[in-house]
Amino acid sequence: MLTDTHCHLNDEKFADDLEEVLARAKAQGVTRIINMGDTPKSSRAALLLAEEHDGLFAAMGVHPETADEYGDEVEKEFSELAANKKIVAVGEIGLDYYWEKDSERRLLQQKVFVRQLDLARQLHLPVCIHDRDAHGDTLKILQKEGRGLRGVLHCFSGSEETAHEVWRLGFFIGVDGPLTYKNAAKLPEIVAKAPRDMVLIETDAPYLAPAPMRGKRNEPAFLRHVAKKVAELWRVTIEEAAAITAANADNLYFV
């Protein structure tokens, strides 16, 4: 009973075989999938797709790479979309300094991030946060603007110290394909020591396929490889890891 808490099924890489992708996920025990929005258009598409499939849910948000698409009209539209019970989060939102080096554009990312955190607070929804090469500013913003919010730092790539601060704030960490890589650095050690009720598993499909599928298009069916690695680190069965992480998804997204 696996829950993929983060993927991008509206990506063009799934344009030709999405139904088969969903069928393979179900065959591998993935019973729930949260499909992320990263632009207003993809957020609308994620909701439409979720309405067509049992076990499929949607999040709405503007990714930091497209921060200039966010504004009053988008905020109004998201507020209206949130009335649909298939919307379970505001995401994918956050900061990305890997691609963006310009200081003014980074400031725009921060402003849009804060606005979407406030929107999530108003809508009583959790948040799914993108944090790439921006750990310091992400934590500063969450410490100041994250009051009353719950959420996850998706595809966690920070240090053990950052992870402890994330947990102290009441946020989860999300782990996916990179956890299974030979060059995973300290992430396996962080997951091994993590509070088991503060970890989510995800694919970020079609990106970051886990070993042994690395280099292929990722898809929710591959979540089992992530769960297997988590089980190994926790010294439990894959069924136990699946149950624990699914319960964590319940706690964050489905209560």
N, C-alpha and C positions, 0 to 999 in steps of 0.2 A: 504494500500500500504506500507507494512513493508519491511525494508531492514535489513537483518541479516549481520552485517559487520564483523563477525568473527566466524568461525566454522571449524571443522576438519572432513570433510566428508570421507576422506580417511582412517580414523581410522578403525581398524578391527571390531569394534562394529557395523559398518554399512555394513559389508560385505554381509550379507544375505538379506537385505531389503532396499537397498539404493533408489531404484525407488519409493517404497512406502513412504519412508521418504520424498522425494522431492514432491510427490503428496500431502501428508498431509500438508506440508509447504505451497504449493500453495493454498490449500483449506482454510487455515487460513490467507490468504492475504499476505503471504511473497512472494514478487515478485522478489526480488534480494537477492542473497546470495554470500558472499565472502568466499571462501574456502582457508584456510591458509596452506602454506607449512611450515614445521619445520625441514626438512632435504632435501638434493638434490633429493632423491628419491620421497619423498612426494610432493615436489614442482612440479616435472615432472608429477606426477599422478594428482595433482590438476588441472594443465593446461589441461591435456587430458580430464578430466571429464568436465571441463568448456566448452571445445569445443563441447561437446556432448549435452549440455543443454542450452536452452535460459534462461537468467536471472541468470545464474551461472557464477561467475568470480573467478579468482585465484590470490593468492599472492605467492611469492617465497622467501624463506629465510631459514636460519639455526638458530634454537632455541639455547639459551645458554646452555641447557643441552647436546647438540650435537656439541658444538663449535669446537671440534677437527676435524669435517668433513669439515670445511670450508678451502678453499685454492685457489690458482690461477686458477686451472682448474674449480672449482665450480663457481668462479667469472666470468670466461669466458663463461661458460654455461648459467649462469643467464643473462648475458648481451645479449646473443643470444635469450633466451626465451622472453626477454622484448620486442622484436619486435612484439610479438603477442598481439593484442589489448585486449585479455581476461585477460592478466596480468595487474592488477591495483595497485599493491603495492609490496614493499619489506617487507616481514614479514612472519613468526613471529620472530622477532629478539629482543635482549636486554640482561638483566641480571637476574639471578636467584640465590640468595644467600640462599634461604631456603634449597635447596638440596645440594648446593656446599659450603663447609666450608673451603676447602683448598685455601690458599692465592694465590698460583701459578695458580690454575685452575680458580680462580676468575679473575686474571689478563688476562688469555687467553680469558675468556668471554668478558672482556672489549675491548681487541684488535680486536676480531672478530666483536663485536658490532660497533666499530668505522669504520672498513673496510666496513661493510654493509651499514652504514649511508653514507659513501662516494660513494659507488656504487649507492645508491638511488639518490644521488645528480647528479651523472653523467648521470643516466637514466631518470632524471626528473620524478621520482615516489615518492609518499608519503610512509611513513613507518608505520608499525604496531609494537608497542613496548611491550614486555613482561617485567614487572618490579615486581619481587617478593622479598620482604625483601631487596631491593637494591635502595631505593628511593634516598638517597643522591648521590650515584655514578651515577645513571641514570640521575639525573638532572645536575650534573657536566659535564657529557659527552655531554648531549644535549646543554647545555649552551656554550660549547666550540666547539663541532663538528656538531651541528645541524643547523648551519647557512644556510639559503636558503632552508631549508627542512620544510615540513609539515607532520603531522602524528597524531597518536592517542596512548595514553597509554591505552592499552586494559585491561579490567577487573581491573579498577582503584581501588587501595586499600590504597592510601596514605591519608595524612591529608588534611584539608581544606587549609592550607598554601601551601602544595605541589600542590594542584589543582590550586590555583591562579598562582603559578609560571609556571605550565604547560600551562595555558591559556595565560599568558603573553608571552610565547615563541611562541604562535600561534598554539599550539597542542590541540587536542580534548581529552576528557576522554571517554572511552568506559565502559558501564555498562551492567551487565548481571545478572544471577541468584542470586548472593549474595545480590543484592539490595533488593530482596524480602524476605530475611531471617529475622527471629525475632532478630537474633544477628548481624544485619547489622551495628551496631555501628553508626558511624557518616556519613556513605555513603548517606543515605537518605537525611540528612540535607545538605550535599554538593550538591547533585543533585537538591534539591529544590531551592538552592540559585544560581545555575550555570547559566552562560549565555546560553540561550537556543540554540544559534547557535554554541555551542561548546561541545555538547553531542551526542554520538552515542549509539545505542543499539545493542546488540549482544547476542549470546547464548554460545559461546565457546563449542558447542556440539561436542562430547558426554558428556562433563563434566559440572558440576555446574548447574544441572537442577533447575529451579526456583520453589518456592512454587506456587502451591500445588503439583508439580511433583517431589519434592526433594527426592532423593534416587533412582530415575529411570534414565535410559539412557536419556540424554538430546537430543533434536533435534530441527531443525529450527522452526517447528510448534509451539514450546513452547515460541517463541519470544513474542507472544501476552501477556504473563503474565508479561514480563519485561516492555513492552509498557504500560500496564495497571497501573503498579506501578509508572512509570514516569508520566503518565497522572494525577494520584492521587496527586503526589508531586507538580506538576505544576498547579494543579487545572484547568485542561483542559479536553476535551474528549479524548478518546483513539484514535479517528480519527485525532484529532489535534496533539497529541503526535507523531503518526505515520508519519504524513505529515512533521512535523518539523524535526524529526530525519532522515527521508528519504532525505529531502532537505540538511541536513548536510552531509549525505553520498554522495550526488551529489557533494557538494562543495569540499569534500576531494578526492573522488575516481573517479568520473565520469565526470569531466570537461575536 
